[in-house]
Protein backbone atom coordinates (compact mmCIF):
# COMPACT_ATOMS: atom_id res chain seq x y z
CA UNK A 1 0.00 0.00 0.00
CA UNK A 2 2.40 2.71 1.21
CA UNK A 3 5.42 1.37 -0.68
CA UNK A 4 3.81 1.65 -4.10
CA UNK A 5 5.47 3.72 -6.83
CA UNK A 6 2.29 5.81 -6.99
CA UNK A 7 2.54 6.76 -3.31
CA UNK A 8 6.24 7.57 -3.58
CA UNK A 9 5.60 9.73 -6.65
CA UNK A 10 2.83 11.54 -4.79
CA UNK A 11 5.07 12.40 -1.84
CA UNK A 12 8.04 13.22 -4.09
CA UNK A 13 5.87 15.76 -5.88
CA UNK A 14 4.62 17.23 -2.62
CA UNK A 15 7.99 17.66 -0.90
CA UNK A 16 9.71 18.66 -4.13
CA UNK A 17 7.10 21.26 -5.03
CA UNK A 18 7.18 23.15 -1.73
CA UNK A 19 10.15 24.64 0.09
CA UNK A 20 8.81 23.60 3.50
CA UNK A 21 6.37 20.75 4.18
CA UNK A 22 5.32 19.66 7.66
CA UNK A 23 3.56 16.30 8.01
CA UNK A 24 1.68 16.69 11.28
CA UNK A 25 -1.38 15.77 13.30
CA UNK A 26 -3.92 18.44 12.42
CA UNK A 27 -2.97 21.52 10.47
CA UNK A 28 -1.23 24.84 11.02
CA UNK A 29 -4.44 26.46 12.21
CA UNK A 30 -5.45 23.60 14.52
CA UNK A 31 -2.64 21.24 15.58
CA UNK A 32 -3.98 18.02 17.08
CA UNK A 33 -1.04 17.15 19.33
CA UNK A 34 1.45 19.02 21.49
CA UNK A 35 4.50 18.05 19.42
CA UNK A 36 2.89 19.28 16.21
CA UNK A 37 1.82 22.51 17.94
CA UNK A 38 5.38 23.06 19.18
CA UNK A 39 6.90 22.72 15.71
CA UNK A 40 4.21 24.97 14.20
CA UNK A 41 5.05 27.59 16.82
CA UNK A 42 8.74 27.47 15.90
CA UNK A 43 8.06 27.69 12.16
CA UNK A 44 5.52 30.48 12.63
CA UNK A 45 8.17 32.49 14.44
CA UNK A 46 10.54 32.25 11.45
CA UNK A 47 8.59 32.08 8.19
CA UNK A 48 5.17 33.21 6.97
CA UNK A 49 4.32 30.47 4.47
CA UNK A 50 4.73 26.70 4.52
CA UNK A 51 2.72 23.61 3.60
CA UNK A 52 1.18 21.31 6.21
CA UNK A 53 -0.29 17.84 5.64
CA UNK A 54 -2.75 16.41 8.17
CA UNK A 55 -1.82 12.75 8.65
CA UNK A 56 -4.97 12.15 10.74
CA UNK A 57 -7.20 12.81 7.73
CA UNK A 58 -5.16 10.70 5.28
CA UNK A 59 -4.46 7.18 6.51
CA UNK A 60 -2.30 6.35 3.49
CA UNK A 61 0.00 9.25 4.30
CA UNK A 62 0.00 8.47 8.01
CA UNK A 63 1.22 4.94 7.42
CA UNK A 64 3.28 5.59 4.32
CA UNK A 65 5.36 8.47 5.64
CA UNK A 66 6.85 6.27 8.34
CA UNK A 67 8.39 4.16 5.59
CA UNK A 68 9.07 7.03 3.19
CA UNK A 69 11.14 8.96 5.72
CA UNK A 70 12.16 5.96 7.86
CA UNK A 71 10.91 7.94 10.85
CA UNK A 72 8.27 6.43 13.17
CA UNK A 73 6.55 9.49 14.64
CA UNK A 74 4.97 12.82 13.71
CA UNK A 75 5.51 15.65 13.04
CA UNK A 76 8.03 15.23 10.19
CA UNK A 77 9.62 18.28 8.57
CA UNK A 78 10.97 18.53 5.01
CA UNK A 79 12.94 21.54 3.78
CA UNK A 80 13.96 21.89 0.12
CA UNK A 81 12.94 18.29 -0.51
CA UNK A 82 15.12 16.87 2.29
CA UNK A 83 13.88 15.23 5.47
CA UNK A 84 14.98 17.25 8.51
CA UNK A 85 13.58 15.31 11.47
CA UNK A 86 10.95 15.28 14.19
CA UNK A 87 10.11 17.54 17.10
CA UNK A 88 13.27 16.98 19.18
CA UNK A 89 15.64 17.54 16.26
CA UNK A 90 13.75 20.63 15.13
CA UNK A 91 13.79 22.01 18.67
CA UNK A 92 17.57 21.57 18.87
CA UNK A 93 18.02 23.22 15.47
CA UNK A 94 15.81 26.10 16.54
CA UNK A 95 17.88 26.68 19.66
CA UNK A 96 21.18 26.63 17.76
CA UNK A 97 20.06 28.79 14.82
CA UNK A 98 20.41 25.90 12.36
CA UNK A 99 16.69 25.94 11.63
CA UNK A 100 16.83 29.60 10.58
CA UNK A 101 19.82 28.80 8.36
CA UNK A 102 18.05 25.82 6.76
CA UNK A 103 15.05 28.03 6.05
CA UNK A 104 17.23 30.72 4.51
CA UNK A 105 16.39 33.31 7.16
CA UNK A 106 18.99 35.74 8.50
CA UNK A 107 18.94 35.83 12.29
CA UNK A 108 19.75 39.52 12.44
CA UNK A 109 20.20 41.35 15.73
CA UNK A 110 18.36 39.96 18.74
CA UNK A 111 16.13 42.34 20.68
CA UNK A 112 16.42 42.26 24.47
CA UNK A 113 13.05 42.94 26.10
CA UNK A 114 12.45 44.68 29.41
CA UNK A 115 10.82 42.19 31.80
CA UNK A 116 9.78 42.80 35.41
CA UNK A 117 9.88 39.90 37.87
CA UNK A 118 8.32 40.68 41.25
CA UNK A 119 9.94 39.63 44.51
CA UNK A 120 7.40 36.85 45.07
CA UNK A 121 7.94 35.45 41.55
CA UNK A 122 11.74 35.67 41.89
CA UNK A 123 11.57 33.70 45.13
CA UNK A 124 9.65 30.89 43.38
CA UNK A 125 12.02 30.86 40.42
CA UNK A 126 15.15 30.67 42.55
CA UNK A 127 13.65 27.86 44.64
CA UNK A 128 12.85 25.88 41.46
CA UNK A 129 16.43 26.28 40.20
CA UNK A 130 18.11 25.50 43.53
CA UNK A 131 18.19 21.74 42.93
CA UNK A 132 19.16 21.98 39.26
CA UNK A 133 22.61 23.54 38.94
CA UNK A 134 23.45 24.70 35.44
CA UNK A 135 19.81 24.67 34.30
CA UNK A 136 18.12 27.72 32.83
CA UNK A 137 14.67 29.14 33.40
CA UNK A 138 13.04 29.30 29.97
CA UNK A 139 10.19 31.69 29.21
CA UNK A 140 8.14 31.39 26.02
CA UNK A 141 5.58 33.67 24.40
CA UNK A 142 3.80 31.89 21.55
CA UNK A 143 2.49 33.61 18.39
CA UNK A 144 -0.94 33.56 20.07
CA UNK A 145 0.58 35.09 23.24
CA UNK A 146 0.30 31.99 25.37
CA UNK A 147 3.00 32.02 28.03
CA UNK A 148 5.15 29.12 29.13
CA UNK A 149 7.69 28.66 31.91
CA UNK A 150 10.02 25.69 31.93
CA UNK A 151 13.48 24.59 33.03
CA UNK A 152 15.81 23.51 30.26
CA UNK A 153 19.07 24.12 28.41
CA UNK A 154 20.18 27.47 27.05
CA UNK A 155 20.46 27.66 23.24
CA UNK A 156 23.29 29.35 21.39
CA UNK A 157 21.06 32.07 19.95
CA UNK A 158 18.72 32.53 22.89
CA UNK A 159 18.13 35.93 24.48
CA UNK A 160 19.05 36.19 28.16
CA UNK A 161 17.38 38.76 30.40
CA UNK A 162 18.44 39.44 34.02
CA UNK A 163 15.43 40.29 36.20
CA UNK A 164 15.51 40.78 39.97
CA UNK A 165 18.28 38.23 40.51
CA UNK A 166 16.75 35.74 38.06
CA UNK A 167 18.07 34.91 34.61
CA UNK A 168 15.30 34.32 32.06
CA UNK A 169 16.11 32.64 28.75
CA UNK A 170 13.91 33.33 25.70
CA UNK A 171 14.01 32.21 22.10
CA UNK A 172 14.22 35.13 19.68
CA UNK A 173 10.59 35.04 18.62
CA UNK A 174 9.45 35.09 22.26
CA UNK A 175 11.82 37.97 23.01
CA UNK A 176 10.10 40.04 20.33
CA UNK A 177 6.74 39.57 22.08
CA UNK A 178 7.92 40.02 25.66
CA UNK A 179 8.83 43.69 26.08
CA UNK A 180 7.09 45.20 29.09
CA UNK A 181 5.90 41.91 30.60
CA UNK A 182 5.37 41.71 34.37
CA UNK A 183 5.65 38.28 36.01
CA UNK A 184 4.14 37.96 39.48
CA UNK A 185 3.33 35.09 41.84
CA UNK A 186 -0.02 35.49 43.56
CA UNK A 187 -2.30 33.61 45.95
CA UNK A 188 -6.02 34.03 45.41
CA UNK A 189 -8.81 32.03 47.00
CA UNK A 190 -6.40 29.39 48.28
CA UNK A 191 -4.84 28.91 44.83
CA UNK A 192 -1.31 30.04 44.06
CA UNK A 193 0.35 30.55 40.71
CA UNK A 194 2.19 32.85 38.34
CA UNK A 195 0.33 35.83 36.93
CA UNK A 196 1.75 37.23 33.68
CA UNK A 197 0.69 40.61 32.33
CA UNK A 198 1.76 41.11 28.72
CA UNK A 199 0.90 44.54 27.27
CA UNK A 200 1.61 43.25 23.75
CA UNK A 201 -1.12 40.60 23.82
CA UNK A 202 -4.23 41.15 21.69
CA UNK A 203 -7.77 40.83 22.99
CA UNK A 204 -8.05 37.41 24.60
CA UNK A 205 -10.41 34.57 23.84
CA UNK A 206 -13.24 34.46 26.37
CA UNK A 207 -13.37 31.30 28.45
CA UNK A 208 -16.88 30.10 29.31
CA UNK A 209 -17.93 27.00 31.18
CA UNK A 210 -20.44 24.59 29.61
CA UNK A 211 -23.42 26.06 31.50
CA UNK A 212 -22.66 29.60 30.33
CA UNK A 213 -22.12 28.42 26.76
CA UNK A 214 -25.37 26.44 26.75
CA UNK A 215 -27.28 29.45 28.07
CA UNK A 216 -26.05 31.49 25.13
CA UNK A 217 -27.03 28.74 22.68
CA UNK A 218 -30.47 28.32 24.25
CA UNK A 219 -30.98 32.07 23.89
CA UNK A 220 -30.30 31.86 20.18
CA UNK A 221 -26.94 33.54 20.39
CA UNK A 222 -23.93 32.33 18.48
CA UNK A 223 -22.80 29.10 16.90
CA UNK A 224 -21.10 26.14 18.60
CA UNK A 225 -18.25 24.85 16.43
CA UNK A 226 -16.75 21.43 17.26
CA UNK A 227 -13.11 21.18 16.13
CA UNK A 228 -12.55 17.51 17.01
CA UNK A 229 -11.97 14.79 14.42
CA UNK A 230 -14.88 13.13 12.58
CA UNK A 231 -14.11 9.93 14.50
CA UNK A 232 -14.51 11.73 17.83
CA UNK A 233 -17.71 13.34 16.58
CA UNK A 234 -19.12 9.88 15.87
CA UNK A 235 -18.28 8.84 19.43
CA UNK A 236 -19.97 11.81 21.05
CA UNK A 237 -21.35 15.19 20.05
CA UNK A 238 -23.64 17.90 21.31
CA UNK A 239 -26.97 18.58 19.67
CA UNK A 240 -26.84 21.85 17.77
CA UNK A 241 -23.05 21.88 17.39
CA UNK A 242 -21.43 21.98 13.93
CA UNK A 243 -18.37 19.89 13.13
CA UNK A 244 -15.61 22.02 11.64
CA UNK A 245 -14.99 21.20 8.00
CA UNK A 246 -14.38 23.20 4.84
CA UNK A 247 -18.06 24.12 4.53
CA UNK A 248 -18.33 25.33 8.13
CA UNK A 249 -15.08 27.27 7.82
CA UNK A 250 -16.44 28.99 4.71
CA UNK A 251 -19.63 29.79 6.64
CA UNK A 252 -17.57 31.36 9.44
CA UNK A 253 -15.66 33.47 6.93
CA UNK A 254 -18.97 34.84 5.66
CA UNK A 255 -20.12 35.96 9.12
CA UNK A 256 -19.71 39.54 10.38
CA UNK A 257 -16.65 40.10 12.54
CA UNK A 258 -18.82 40.69 15.62
CA UNK A 259 -20.59 37.31 15.30
CA UNK A 260 -20.47 35.13 18.41
CA UNK A 261 -18.37 32.04 17.71
CA UNK A 262 -18.01 29.35 20.38
CA UNK A 263 -15.46 26.57 19.91
CA UNK A 264 -15.48 23.13 21.53
CA UNK A 265 -13.15 20.10 21.58
CA UNK A 266 -12.47 17.19 23.94
CA UNK A 267 -10.94 19.10 26.86
CA UNK A 268 -10.65 22.70 25.61
CA UNK A 269 -7.09 22.88 24.26
CA UNK A 270 -7.63 22.40 20.52
CA UNK A 271 -10.73 24.59 20.61
CA UNK A 272 -8.77 27.37 22.30
CA UNK A 273 -6.22 27.22 19.47
CA UNK A 274 -9.05 27.46 16.92
CA UNK A 275 -10.57 30.38 18.80
CA UNK A 276 -7.19 32.14 18.87
CA UNK A 277 -6.91 31.65 15.11
CA UNK A 278 -10.22 33.34 14.38
CA UNK A 279 -9.46 36.09 16.87
CA UNK A 280 -6.35 36.81 14.80
CA UNK A 281 -8.57 36.90 11.71
CA UNK A 282 -10.39 39.89 13.18
CA UNK A 283 -13.38 38.23 14.89
CA UNK A 284 -14.03 40.06 18.14
CA UNK A 285 -16.58 37.87 19.93
CA UNK A 286 -14.82 34.52 20.25
CA UNK A 287 -15.39 31.98 23.02
CA UNK A 288 -13.68 28.75 24.06
CA UNK A 289 -15.81 26.22 25.94
CA UNK A 290 -13.54 25.48 28.89
CA UNK A 291 -13.23 21.78 29.67
CA UNK A 292 -14.68 20.80 26.31
CA UNK A 293 -17.26 18.12 25.68
CA UNK A 294 -15.90 16.13 28.62
CA UNK A 295 -16.88 18.91 31.05
CA UNK A 296 -20.19 19.26 29.21
CA UNK A 297 -20.96 15.58 29.83
CA UNK A 298 -19.87 15.77 33.46
CA UNK A 299 -21.74 18.92 34.42
CA UNK A 300 -24.69 19.30 32.04
CA UNK A 301 -25.69 16.23 30.09
CA UNK A 302 -24.75 12.74 31.26
CA UNK A 303 -26.27 11.25 28.09
CA UNK A 304 -23.26 12.56 26.15
CA UNK A 305 -20.72 9.69 26.11
CA UNK A 306 -17.33 10.27 27.71
CA UNK A 307 -14.17 8.83 26.15
C-alpha positions as CSV (number, residue, x, y, z in Angstrom):
1,X,0.0,0.0,0.0
2,X,2.4,2.7,1.2
3,X,5.4,1.4,-0.7
4,X,3.8,1.7,-4.1
5,X,5.5,3.7,-6.8
6,X,2.3,5.8,-7.0
7,X,2.5,6.8,-3.3
8,X,6.2,7.6,-3.6
9,X,5.6,9.7,-6.7
10,X,2.8,11.5,-4.8
11,X,5.1,12.4,-1.8
12,X,8.0,13.2,-4.1
13,X,5.9,15.8,-5.9
14,X,4.6,17.2,-2.6
15,X,8.0,17.7,-0.9
16,X,9.7,18.7,-4.1
17,X,7.1,21.3,-5.0
18,X,7.2,23.2,-1.7
19,X,10.2,24.6,0.1
20,X,8.8,23.6,3.5
21,X,6.4,20.7,4.2
22,X,5.3,19.7,7.7
23,X,3.6,16.3,8.0
24,X,1.7,16.7,11.3
25,X,-1.4,15.8,13.3
26,X,-3.9,18.4,12.4
27,X,-3.0,21.5,10.5
28,X,-1.2,24.8,11.0
29,X,-4.4,26.5,12.2
30,X,-5.5,23.6,14.5
31,X,-2.6,21.2,15.6
32,X,-4.0,18.0,17.1
33,X,-1.0,17.1,19.3
34,X,1.4,19.0,21.5
35,X,4.5,18.0,19.4
36,X,2.9,19.3,16.2
37,X,1.8,22.5,17.9
38,X,5.4,23.1,19.2
39,X,6.9,22.7,15.7
40,X,4.2,25.0,14.2
41,X,5.0,27.6,16.8
42,X,8.7,27.5,15.9
43,X,8.1,27.7,12.2
44,X,5.5,30.5,12.6
45,X,8.2,32.5,14.4
46,X,10.5,32.2,11.5
47,X,8.6,32.1,8.2
48,X,5.2,33.2,7.0
49,X,4.3,30.5,4.5
50,X,4.7,26.7,4.5
51,X,2.7,23.6,3.6
52,X,1.2,21.3,6.2
53,X,-0.3,17.8,5.6
54,X,-2.8,16.4,8.2
55,X,-1.8,12.7,8.7
56,X,-5.0,12.2,10.7
57,X,-7.2,12.8,7.7
58,X,-5.2,10.7,5.3
59,X,-4.5,7.2,6.5
60,X,-2.3,6.4,3.5
61,X,0.0,9.3,4.3
62,X,0.0,8.5,8.0
63,X,1.2,4.9,7.4
64,X,3.3,5.6,4.3
65,X,5.4,8.5,5.6
66,X,6.9,6.3,8.3
67,X,8.4,4.2,5.6
68,X,9.1,7.0,3.2
69,X,11.1,9.0,5.7
70,X,12.2,6.0,7.9
71,X,10.9,7.9,10.8
72,X,8.3,6.4,13.2
73,X,6.5,9.5,14.6
74,X,5.0,12.8,13.7
75,X,5.5,15.6,13.0
76,X,8.0,15.2,10.2
77,X,9.6,18.3,8.6
78,X,11.0,18.5,5.0
79,X,12.9,21.5,3.8
80,X,14.0,21.9,0.1
81,X,12.9,18.3,-0.5
82,X,15.1,16.9,2.3
83,X,13.9,15.2,5.5
84,X,15.0,17.2,8.5
85,X,13.6,15.3,11.5
86,X,10.9,15.3,14.2
87,X,10.1,17.5,17.1
88,X,13.3,17.0,19.2
89,X,15.6,17.5,16.3
90,X,13.7,20.6,15.1
91,X,13.8,22.0,18.7
92,X,17.6,21.6,18.9
93,X,18.0,23.2,15.5
94,X,15.8,26.1,16.5
95,X,17.9,26.7,19.7
96,X,21.2,26.6,17.8
97,X,20.1,28.8,14.8
98,X,20.4,25.9,12.4
99,X,16.7,25.9,11.6
100,X,16.8,29.6,10.6
101,X,19.8,28.8,8.4
102,X,18.1,25.8,6.8
103,X,15.0,28.0,6.0
104,X,17.2,30.7,4.5
105,X,16.4,33.3,7.2
106,X,19.0,35.7,8.5
107,X,18.9,35.8,12.3
108,X,19.7,39.5,12.4
109,X,20.2,41.3,15.7
110,X,18.4,40.0,18.7
111,X,16.1,42.3,20.7
112,X,16.4,42.3,24.5
113,X,13.1,42.9,26.1
114,X,12.5,44.7,29.4
115,X,10.8,42.2,31.8
116,X,9.8,42.8,35.4
117,X,9.9,39.9,37.9
118,X,8.3,40.7,41.2
119,X,9.9,39.6,44.5
120,X,7.4,36.8,45.1
121,X,7.9,35.4,41.5
122,X,11.7,35.7,41.9
123,X,11.6,33.7,45.1
124,X,9.7,30.9,43.4
125,X,12.0,30.9,40.4
126,X,15.1,30.7,42.5
127,X,13.6,27.9,44.6
128,X,12.9,25.9,41.5
129,X,16.4,26.3,40.2
130,X,18.1,25.5,43.5
131,X,18.2,21.7,42.9
132,X,19.2,22.0,39.3
133,X,22.6,23.5,38.9
134,X,23.4,24.7,35.4
135,X,19.8,24.7,34.3
136,X,18.1,27.7,32.8
137,X,14.7,29.1,33.4
138,X,13.0,29.3,30.0
139,X,10.2,31.7,29.2
140,X,8.1,31.4,26.0
141,X,5.6,33.7,24.4
142,X,3.8,31.9,21.5
143,X,2.5,33.6,18.4
144,X,-0.9,33.6,20.1
145,X,0.6,35.1,23.2
146,X,0.3,32.0,25.4
147,X,3.0,32.0,28.0
148,X,5.1,29.1,29.1
149,X,7.7,28.7,31.9
150,X,10.0,25.7,31.9
151,X,13.5,24.6,33.0
152,X,15.8,23.5,30.3
153,X,19.1,24.1,28.4
154,X,20.2,27.5,27.0
155,X,20.5,27.7,23.2
156,X,23.3,29.3,21.4
157,X,21.1,32.1,20.0
158,X,18.7,32.5,22.9
159,X,18.1,35.9,24.5
160,X,19.1,36.2,28.2
161,X,17.4,38.8,30.4
162,X,18.4,39.4,34.0
163,X,15.4,40.3,36.2
164,X,15.5,40.8,40.0
165,X,18.3,38.2,40.5
166,X,16.7,35.7,38.1
167,X,18.1,34.9,34.6
168,X,15.3,34.3,32.1
169,X,16.1,32.6,28.8
170,X,13.9,33.3,25.7
171,X,14.0,32.2,22.1
172,X,14.2,35.1,19.7
173,X,10.6,35.0,18.6
174,X,9.5,35.1,22.3
175,X,11.8,38.0,23.0
176,X,10.1,40.0,20.3
177,X,6.7,39.6,22.1
178,X,7.9,40.0,25.7
179,X,8.8,43.7,26.1
180,X,7.1,45.2,29.1
181,X,5.9,41.9,30.6
182,X,5.4,41.7,34.4
183,X,5.6,38.3,36.0
184,X,4.1,38.0,39.5
185,X,3.3,35.1,41.8
186,X,0.0,35.5,43.6
187,X,-2.3,33.6,45.9
188,X,-6.0,34.0,45.4
189,X,-8.8,32.0,47.0
190,X,-6.4,29.4,48.3
191,X,-4.8,28.9,44.8
192,X,-1.3,30.0,44.1
193,X,0.3,30.5,40.7
194,X,2.2,32.9,38.3
195,X,0.3,35.8,36.9
196,X,1.7,37.2,33.7
197,X,0.7,40.6,32.3
198,X,1.8,41.1,28.7
199,X,0.9,44.5,27.3
200,X,1.6,43.3,23.8
201,X,-1.1,40.6,23.8
202,X,-4.2,41.1,21.7
203,X,-7.8,40.8,23.0
204,X,-8.0,37.4,24.6
205,X,-10.4,34.6,23.8
206,X,-13.2,34.5,26.4
207,X,-13.4,31.3,28.4
208,X,-16.9,30.1,29.3
209,X,-17.9,27.0,31.2
210,X,-20.4,24.6,29.6
211,X,-23.4,26.1,31.5
212,X,-22.7,29.6,30.3
213,X,-22.1,28.4,26.8
214,X,-25.4,26.4,26.7
215,X,-27.3,29.4,28.1
216,X,-26.1,31.5,25.1
217,X,-27.0,28.7,22.7
218,X,-30.5,28.3,24.2
219,X,-31.0,32.1,23.9
220,X,-30.3,31.9,20.2
221,X,-26.9,33.5,20.4
222,X,-23.9,32.3,18.5
223,X,-22.8,29.1,16.9
224,X,-21.1,26.1,18.6
225,X,-18.3,24.8,16.4
226,X,-16.8,21.4,17.3
227,X,-13.1,21.2,16.1
228,X,-12.6,17.5,17.0
229,X,-12.0,14.8,14.4
230,X,-14.9,13.1,12.6
231,X,-14.1,9.9,14.5
232,X,-14.5,11.7,17.8
233,X,-17.7,13.3,16.6
234,X,-19.1,9.9,15.9
235,X,-18.3,8.8,19.4
236,X,-20.0,11.8,21.1
237,X,-21.3,15.2,20.0
238,X,-23.6,17.9,21.3
239,X,-27.0,18.6,19.7
240,X,-26.8,21.9,17.8
241,X,-23.1,21.9,17.4
242,X,-21.4,22.0,13.9
243,X,-18.4,19.9,13.1
244,X,-15.6,22.0,11.6
245,X,-15.0,21.2,8.0
246,X,-14.4,23.2,4.8
247,X,-18.1,24.1,4.5
248,X,-18.3,25.3,8.1
249,X,-15.1,27.3,7.8
250,X,-16.4,29.0,4.7
251,X,-19.6,29.8,6.6
252,X,-17.6,31.4,9.4
253,X,-15.7,33.5,6.9
254,X,-19.0,34.8,5.7
255,X,-20.1,36.0,9.1
256,X,-19.7,39.5,10.4
257,X,-16.6,40.1,12.5
258,X,-18.8,40.7,15.6
259,X,-20.6,37.3,15.3
260,X,-20.5,35.1,18.4
261,X,-18.4,32.0,17.7
262,X,-18.0,29.4,20.4
263,X,-15.5,26.6,19.9
264,X,-15.5,23.1,21.5
265,X,-13.2,20.1,21.6
266,X,-12.5,17.2,23.9
267,X,-10.9,19.1,26.9
268,X,-10.6,22.7,25.6
269,X,-7.1,22.9,24.3
270,X,-7.6,22.4,20.5
271,X,-10.7,24.6,20.6
272,X,-8.8,27.4,22.3
273,X,-6.2,27.2,19.5
274,X,-9.0,27.5,16.9
275,X,-10.6,30.4,18.8
276,X,-7.2,32.1,18.9
277,X,-6.9,31.7,15.1
278,X,-10.2,33.3,14.4
279,X,-9.5,36.1,16.9
280,X,-6.3,36.8,14.8
281,X,-8.6,36.9,11.7
282,X,-10.4,39.9,13.2
283,X,-13.4,38.2,14.9
284,X,-14.0,40.1,18.1
285,X,-16.6,37.9,19.9
286,X,-14.8,34.5,20.2
287,X,-15.4,32.0,23.0
288,X,-13.7,28.8,24.1
289,X,-15.8,26.2,25.9
290,X,-13.5,25.5,28.9
291,X,-13.2,21.8,29.7
292,X,-14.7,20.8,26.3
293,X,-17.3,18.1,25.7
294,X,-15.9,16.1,28.6
295,X,-16.9,18.9,31.0
296,X,-20.2,19.3,29.2
297,X,-21.0,15.6,29.8
298,X,-19.9,15.8,33.5
299,X,-21.7,18.9,34.4
300,X,-24.7,19.3,32.0
301,X,-25.7,16.2,30.1
302,X,-24.8,12.7,31.3
303,X,-26.3,11.2,28.1
304,X,-23.3,12.6,26.1
305,X,-20.7,9.7,26.1
306,X,-17.3,10.3,27.7
307,X,-14.2,8.8,26.1
